Amino acid sequence: MYEGHIPIHPEATDEMALLWNYEEVLEVLQSFSDVVLAYFAGHCHEGGYYLDDKNIHYFTFNAIVECFPDTNSFATVHVYNECLKIEGMGLIKNYEIPMKIK
């Protein structure tokens, strides 16, 4: 798992929110696709998700400023041997990602 504030995959965000050198970062992560399972980001208020052809999951979580007043939004990532479970609250959805088996 890797995380950063800025999204790095154009299919998981608004193009205006992409990291300036996202192509270089994607190349590095995808070259280690046997060990990289997911990348988590923020920054793009609408959120997004994409699974690439290297089986890497790209999550862009919704911004808390998009919540209605007096509500909250966050996620907890649970790491297990067989999967990652993302438990969302508010605007964030729940996900279950199987671990890669080599």
N, C-alpha and C positions, 0 to 999 in steps of 0.2 A: 504494500500500500504506500502510496505517496500522496501528499497533499500540498496545496499551495493556494494562495488567495485568488490567483488569476487562472481562468480556464485555459487549457492547452489544446483542446480538440474543437475544430470549427463546427462539428455536428452536435456538440454538447453545450453550445452557447450562442449568443448573438455575436456576430463577427467583430463588432466594435469592442467587445470585451476580451478578446484573445490576447494572450501574452505576445509581445512583439516578436520574439524568436521561437514561437510555438513549434514550428516545423523542426527545428534542431532538437528541442526537448522531446518531441514525439519520436524522433529517430532514435534517441538514446533509450527511452523507455521501451520502445518496440524491439530494440535489439536485445533486450533482456526480458522478452515476453514470457519466457519459461518461468520467471520468478515474480514478475509484476502482475498483480491481479487487478488493481484499481487505482484511480487517481481522483482525489476529492478536491473541489474548488468552491469558491464563492464568487463574489464580484458581480456576476450577471444576475440582476434582481429577479428575473423570471425563472431561473433555474434551467436545468437541462440534463439529459442523459444520452449516452451513446455507447454501444459495444462495437469495438473495431474488429477487423479481420484477424487480429493477433490475439483475440479473446481478452482484451483489456477493457475494463469498464471505466467510463469517464462520467463522474457525477458533478454537476454544478448545482449546489443547494440554493433554494430560494432565500432571498435576503429577509432578515427580520423586519426591515422597514416596510415590507409589503404586507405585513400582518395588519388585521383590523386592530383598532385601539383596544387595550386591555387583553390582548391575546399574545401568544408566544409561538415561536417556531424554532426547533432545533432537532438534532439527530444524535443518537448514540450508536456507535459501531461496536458490535460484539464480535470478537474473533474466536472462532472454534477451529478445531482440526479439519472439519469437513466443509465449513462455510464461513462467510461473513454475513452477519445479520445486521441490517441497518434499521433501527427502530426510530421512525419519524414521529414528530409531534407537530401539530399545527399544519403548516403548508408542506412539510416534508413527508414524502411517501415512505412506506416500508419496502425493503428489498431483502432478498436472500440470494447470495452469490455463492455458488459451489466453488470450493477450492480446486485448483488445477491438479490433475493427477498425471504424473509423468512416469 
